[in-house]
Each structure stands twice: as C-alpha cells, then as structure tokens.
C-alpha cells in the first residue's frame, strides 16, 4: 500500500483539507492497519482489533463460534477474508494471520458502535477513495514517466552525435524539463516544489494532478519528436510554448491565479 503524503493528497488527488487531515491522522494512528498483502486482502485483522479498542483476543473477536464478527456477518473465507499461519519462535502453536478486504473491514467497523469504529470506518472510506483516485492518477503518471525517459534518451543520443561522442551532463535533462514546466505552468520545478510544499528529495511530477501529468506526457513526446527532427533548443521551445497556449492555457491560468503571489516573489 502506498503511504500517502499531505502534498500528494492535496495536490495530486485534490482532497479537501479536512479529508487530507483525516487520512494523515489515521495513517499515524493506524500505521499497520493497511498492509500490502495483494489479492484485495489489505486490512490486518489483529491491528484492526486493537485500534477498535476490543478487549477480546482478535481470533475470538473475528472467528469465535457464534459471536465472531466474521461468523456473525456471514463473511466468506477466500472472498471476504483469508487466514494464514505463522510459526512463532519458542511456541508449538502457529499464530493466525487474518487479513480482510477493505469492504469487510468497513462493515465490521461500521457496526461496532463506538468512536474508534466510526473513525476507522471514515478512514477506510476515504482511503478507498484515495486508492481509486491514485489508480486513475497512476494510469497517467506511469506513461508520463516512460515518455520522460524516452525524451532523455533521445536528447542524450542527439547530444553525443553532435558533440563528437561526448556525453551530456544532467543539466541537459533538467533544462529541457524546466522548459516544459515554464511553458506549461509558468515556473521552474524548484519554485513549484516550494509552493506546493513538496519535499526537496521528492519528485515534483509525483505531486501534480492528473491533468498536469497528462499534459506533460504529451509535451515530452512532442519534444522528443522535435529532437529527432534535428530542431535546436530555441525552435523547440517556441513550438512547445505555442502548443501550451493553444491546448493548455487554462491549466497555466489556474495555477497562475492560485500561486502567483508567492511565485512572483523571485
């Protein structure tokens, strides 16, 4: 499971401040509730039991005859939850590892009728929304990553061909990336990261919304094709800027209106 950051939730997935705060608070309060188990079983039953303030052993709470939540709510093993065994050191009896689907965990939390249950349920609802939004966002971001690599590879080959086999330094790539940033958003990556409160070591593009990454993907492909056509930097810049004015001006205007005051301090 992806651990969501404040910047990613607000900038990329466009959650409200209240929703972002709840997700961030819940991630701190329940750091191990969601696990990367795969196959849709992502909620750790033992941790869920602790966070719901249940005094019973989690096996009894979930699977106890007649009154266990998974039994009571007619949840099906393999469909709503699954059980694995883990051998404990210095113990003859293996421990149950119970993982639940998100919907199964929400059902249990919703019916617990206490404050902890309400908070966990609200968290799961928002987390499910975040996961779905994140998938949609990732379906754009991943191709954009690939087109950036293709652009950099093309720039490198062109540079080597025109500089007697000499390899370029990193500024060739950052200059082209910022050429796209300025044309599309009006500002360089460094300043945008400051305003969007993105950590220095994190990628700016990992904190941009879906529409921004989609536009960048298109511009990177355009720039790659222009490099292949042997156009120099200045001519490529003009074409990219004109493309942004025709196709993405509204995106630039939105960002300019929202961040202009801080960004123009430079």
PAVEXSE-293318 format. One record per atom (N, C-alpha, C): x, y, z. Coordinates in steps of 0.001 Angstrom, whole numbers, plus 500000, padded with zeros to 6 digits. Last residue first. Layout:
N
XYZ
...
//
This chain:
266
510175535934493425
511553535771492924
512034537022492208
507518536338493888
508459536953494828
509895536853494348
505766534997492325
506336536200491752
507269536930492702
504804532955493906
505779532631492880
506457533872492310
502928534137495618
504163533575496169
505226533405495094
501018535018493697
501536535923494716
502872535419495278
500311532754492076
501067533887491527
501729534733492624
498786530507492639
500102530602493251
500893531864492883
496298530730491373
496377530140492720
497687530464493401
496811531824488897
495904532513489807
496088532020491239
498502529854487788
498975531222487982
498111531963488995
496839527651487617
497980527598488519
498491529000488805
495019528640485706
494562528179487016
495703528183488024
496682529188483518
495958530272484180
495500529862485571
497527526607482775
498503527598483222
497814528729483982
495059525550481988
495825524923483064
496838525904483636
494436527181479847
493575527208481036
494284526585482234
496358526493477926
496394527813478545
495557527879479823
496756524227476408
496817524110477864
496822525452478589
496607524647473610
495937523487474213
495823523534475733
497835527111472892
496661526629472152
495888525585472952
499953527388474659
498993528484474519
497700528014473867
501325524986474202
500720525241475518
499674526350475447
502214525423471590
501317524295471877
500596524506473202
503955527549472006
502748527758471192
501726526648471420
505935526230473537
505182527358474098
503891527609473325
506854524365471628
506250523899472892
505409525016473515
507908526103469697
506819525185469341
506098524691470595
509934527387471187
508852528164470569
507653527277470262
511579525193471848
510939525981472899
509761526780472349
512585524470469359
511712523541470080
510924524284471167
514159526687468856
512995526429468000
512028525449468650
516069526413470923
515260527628470811
514014527413469969
517267523840470445
516520524133471673
515585525320471499
516776522738466973
517570523170468128
516653523571469282
515659519769465386
515407521158465742
516230521529466975
515851517113464481
517047517970464474
516756519449464710
513831515366464869
513778516154463621
514915517172463527
514328514520467417
514593513573466325
514631514297464981
513315516778468693
514749516467468782
515148515532467642
510622516458468129
511319517633467595
512834517448467642
510037514155469566
509911514132468109
510634515312467455
510451515152472179
511241514035471662
511223514011470135
508432517072472361
509830517488472404
510753516405471862
506171515355472273
506374516384471255
507844516792471198
506564513916474625
506552513205473344
506787514178472190
506319516040476428
507566515271476365
507671514506475050
503665516818476005
504752517735475667
506099517026475569
502264514565476948
502114514991475557
503259515899475128
503088514593479624
503330513414478792
503273513791477311
502034517034480456
503480516848480397
503854515654479524
499288516418480404
499822517450479516
501333517307479364
499238514491482427
498795514134481075
499339515131480058
500031515974484606
500905514912484119
500525514456482717
497776517663484793
499109518226484592
500065517175484040
495649515946485298
495643516742484068
497025517307483754
496377514863487852
496281514025486670
496394514840485378
498624517050489676
497349516388489417
497362515683488061
501816516342491146
500968517102490229
499689516328489965
503645514906492511
502725515731493294
501889516655492423
505387513706490870
504627512816491745
503609513578492584
506664515876489798
505625515248488991
504820514223489771
508615516433491726
507511517368491508
506359516669490804
509819513918493908
509604514363492535
508434515338492457
511726514702496879
510593514096496169
510442514687494773
513655516158498164
514071514898497542
512947514225496756
512203518362499169
513270518568498189
513599517283497437
508620517954499347
509963517793499913
511012517846498813
506346520450498442
506892519137498110
508309519058498667
504741522727498536
505223522106499776
505634520654499541
504146524188496373
503289523017496604
503687522244497858
506221526035496519
504842526491496703
503907525329497018
508470524437496061
508369525257497268
506917525621497549
507907523366493570
508005522468494721
507887523241496035
508063525658491988
506770524982492136
506779524042493331
510783526204492108
509841527135492715
508476526496492925
511850523931490752
512263524271492119
511253525169492811
510707523987488127
510394522924489084
510699523326490517
509620527288487070
510538526157487115
510139525183488225
506497528371485592
507521528406486617
508396527160486547
504410528086483839
504920529435484031
506100529519484976
503343525683482987
502890526245484270
503326527689484503
504306525265480332
503009524743480758
502468525468481984
506769526543480110
505781526709479033
504385526320479512
508006525644482429
507757527076482253
506687527310481196
508135522846481943
507452523388483125
507068524854482930
509704522721479620
508308522262479572
507518522833480748
512060523709480684
511488524366479509
510015523989479371
512565521825482603
512085523135483032
511567523965481867
513417519735480940
512257519545481818
511684520889482255
515665520892479778
514529520552478925
513268520343479758
517275521194482051
516921522368481245
515713522094480358
517574518554482887
516832519482483741
516420520737482967
519084517535480720
517756516988481021
516928517957481868
521402519069480786
520681518922479517
519245518469479793
522394518720483316
521688519964483020
520952519917481686
523892516432483512
522475516361483902
521689517606483522
525949516389480507
525750516369481958
524249516476482241
526447514096477683
525971515340478310
525960515237479827
529455512681476267
528171512515476948
527751513811477636
530874512923473029
530885513344474434
529503513199475041
530875512414470322
530821511279471237
530832511637472705
530847514998469129
531994514080468959
532045512973470008
528362516180469433
529477516634470258
530608515602470280
526226515091468085
526654516436467673
527836516975468482
525853512609469292
526047512671467837
526623514016467402
525340513338471915
526545512560471609
526882512665470119
522845514608471554
523991515356472069
525298514648471708
521236512509470698
521428513662469821
522661514464470248
521331510849472951
521829510359471662
522133511515470717
520106512571474861
521476512075475044
522079511624473712
517530512909473820
518411514067473999
519872513639474114
516646510253474022
516754510883472700
517668512101472752
516633509934476794
517466509055475963
517694509665474584
514726511855477492
516107511986477964
517063511140477128
512426510776476223
512904512111475879
514368512278476273
512205508345477599
512435508332476150
512983509685475697
511679509314480153
512894508533479921
513235508487478437
509195510523479645
510317511346480108
511644510616479866
507644508350478994
507920509315477925
509041510267478332
507568507095481505
508217506433480367
508556507428479268
506126508946483031
507492508579483424
508242507975482238
503709508848481649
504462510094481651
505912509847482072
502802506265482240
503212506589480857
504029507871480777
502400506849485082
503357505844484622
503753506050483159
500369508854485253
501744509120485698
502744508125485138
498012507630484416
498565508740483633
500043508938483968
497644505710486264
497480505317484863
497939506411483904
497797507140488636
498934506324488223
498860505886486773
495214508226488746
496364509114488616
497583508345488093
493748505893489126
493493506727487943
494679507648487671
494886505135491588
494988504249490426
494779505037489143
494133507274493216
495546507023492977
495775506114491779
491399506951493328
491936508138492669
493409507928492306
491428504528494769
490836504580493434
491345505788492651
492683505391497130
493278504317496339
492740504350494909
490885507324498045
492252507718497696
492919506668496816
488664505733498577
488550506801497586
489940507223497106
489774504216500600
489305503551499385
489186504558498244
490202506227502460
491348505523501900
490971504789500619
487588506981503105
488459507943502429
489656507255501781
486789504553504288
486019505125503173
486882506107502384
488657504266506344
488618503289505259
487879503833504036
487972506505507930
489313506386507345
489299505426506163
485428505813508758
485623507021507955
486959506979507231
486141503508510256
485258503393509097
485416504603508177
487703504637512280
488291503649511370
487458503532510104
485747506255513502
486934506847512906
487583505902511904
483865504349514378
483458505402513446
484661506006512739
485446502857516134
484868502219514949
484460503237513906
485958504748518084
487081504183517334
486584503538516047
483376505204519094
484096506280518404
485237505747517556
481143502435518290
481953503234519205
482749504250518398
479782500456516717
479067501415517555
479934502027518659
480402498512514909
480992498387516238
480351499351517239
479646498661512306
478684498071513234
479220497950514661
481807499679510958
480560500446510940
479581499956512001
483708497656511170
483917498925511884
482612499701512019
482573495706509461
482791495414510873
482914496700511678
482566497079507012
481314496538507556
481445496285509063
485292497584506655
484357498706506819
483060498234507458
486246494976506286
486677495740507461
485751496924507719
485014494401503829
484723493577505002
485086494331506283
486212496298502182
484758496331502402
484354495531503629
488909495470502240
488532496781502756
487041496853503056
489319492088503395
489142493079502334
488723494401502974
491697491000505883
490336491248505411
490361492171504190
493671488453507338
493596489686506555
492222489779505905
495188486973510038
493889487164509382
493909488502508641
497228484597511031
497338485916510405
496072486088509572
497577482669513960
496740483037512816
497087484449512336
500567480996514852
499665482120515040
498852482364513775
501204477598515921
501338478724514978
500275479791515240
502533476298518852
501304476590518139
501494477780517195
504851476127520214
504469474953519429
503266475235518539
507350478622520404
505952478249520584
505622477062519679
509785479795519832
509571479252521183
508108478933521463
508449481923517289
509603481343517991
509239480922519411
505565480948515496
506128481874516478
507322481207517166
504575480644512173
505195479978513311
505872481000514212
501500481520510903
502882481957511075
503450481311512326
498998480940508436
499638480525509687
501081481029509724
496182482838507266
497470482193507047
498048481840508414
493007483397505960
493782483050507146
495075482371506709
491000486063504592
491770484829504472
492631484641505712
487790487411503571
488979487364504421
489758486095504112
485976487290501542
485986488486502391
487203488550503304
486907484997500157
486206486072499444
486249487375500233
488270483404501870
488693483396500475
488032484476499641
485421482950503869
486866482822503756
487239482699502271
482816485291504051
483303484048503463
484822484046503368
480633486407506644
481744486663505724
482356485331505286
478416486681508325
478412485708507223
479466486018506157
478548488098510609
478167488837509411
478279488000508135
479391486119512430
478101486794512618
477621487480511346
481959485505511500
480905484477511519
479532485144511533
483304487860511834
483314487256510503
482251486171510375
482887488277514613
482335489203513622
482281488591512223
481784485627516712
482869486259515967
482306487110514835
479685484220517791
479730485653518033
480897486365517350
479808481530516817
478530482178517080
478605483680517212
483120481133517775
481880480444517392
480640481242517790
485342483703516702
484719482932517782
483375482357517375
486621485296514846
486247483943514428
485565483118515514
487075487898515880
486756487716514460
486153486352514142
487447487565518618
486618488669518124
486174488441516687
489247485430518721
487903485281519286
486963486327518713
491450486629517495
490894485391516940
489462485191517416
491981488799519190
491471489070517849
490900487823517180
490674488652522502
491700488236521557
491152488373520137
488788491550523654
488944490135523333
490188489899522477
488690494301523659
489433493641524744
489663492166524458
489085496745521159
488445495479521542
489307494767522584
489677499149519890
489584499111521358
488846497859521850
490261499181517301
488839499315517595
488571499215519107
492934498614517291
492540500004517060
491055500245517318
492884495829517725
493496496728518715
492990498151518550
491600494954515357
491032494642516669
491576495595517734
493448495765513421
492102496331513430
491443496126514788
495548494072514040
495704495508514254
494352496200514302
494368491640513279
494837491832514654
494982493320514975
493773491990510502
492715491766511487
493152492023512922
494823494252508169
495315493297509151
494320493180510300
493646494533504952
493448495007506327
493878493921507302
493728493535502393
494712494552502751
494575495062504180
493152491593499888
493101491423501343
494161492339501957
493541491852497156
492421492568497760
492321492443499262
495856490643496307
494597489920496103
493424490585496807
498136492006498833
497727491590497497
496382490896497498
499228493076501053
499061491629501044
498664491116499664
500367495499502479
500466495142501068
500418493629500939
497992496779504871
499231496093504524
499198495697503059
496608498918507239
496637498546505837
497991497951505502
497428499153509927
496119498583509596
496106498100508158
499719500330510821
499833498974510293
498485498347509932
499136502905511774
500178502731510760
500241501345510137
496899504556512863
496792503145512479
497854502784511440
497800507151513325
497167506408514417
497120504912514128
498799507958510866
499676507998512043
499121507136513168
496554507592509297
497782506877508953
498765506855510123
494819509395510538
494546507960510643
495775507133510284
495983511818509804
495839511464511226
495655509963511393
495736511635507001
497059511736507608
497018511361509088
492926511512506761
493756510429506244
495134510453506897
492194513960507954
491705512698508500
492581511537508041
493481515828506272
493838515756507695
493400514429508297
492127515380503862
493570515123503954
493994514965505412
489568516265504560
489784514865504176
491252514495504313
490123518990505078
489543518148506128
489777516668505829
491075519893502633
491952519957503801
491454519036504911
490090517563500023
489944518791500797
490909518755501981
492121516153497421
491281516013498602
491181517363499298
493617515931494987
492643517000495193
491643516725496324
495677514350494247
494362513720494311
493247514696494657
497840516249494148
497607515281493075
496179514749493065
497594517997496414
497976518483495087
497567517538493966
496657516473498632
496064517765498304
496357518199496876
498106514047498546
496652514042498730
496014515354498289
500747514947498274
500153514106497235
498629514124497325
501144516409500658
501247517081499359
500567516270498256
500855514388502617
499951515531502607
499948516210501233
501168511061501281
501711512272501881
500685513385501773
500378507630501837
500037508908501244
500693510055502010
501952504797501076
501753505689502216
501555507089501654
500473502211499224
501190503485499182
500913504257500465
500844498810500000
500000500000500000
500877501237500000
//
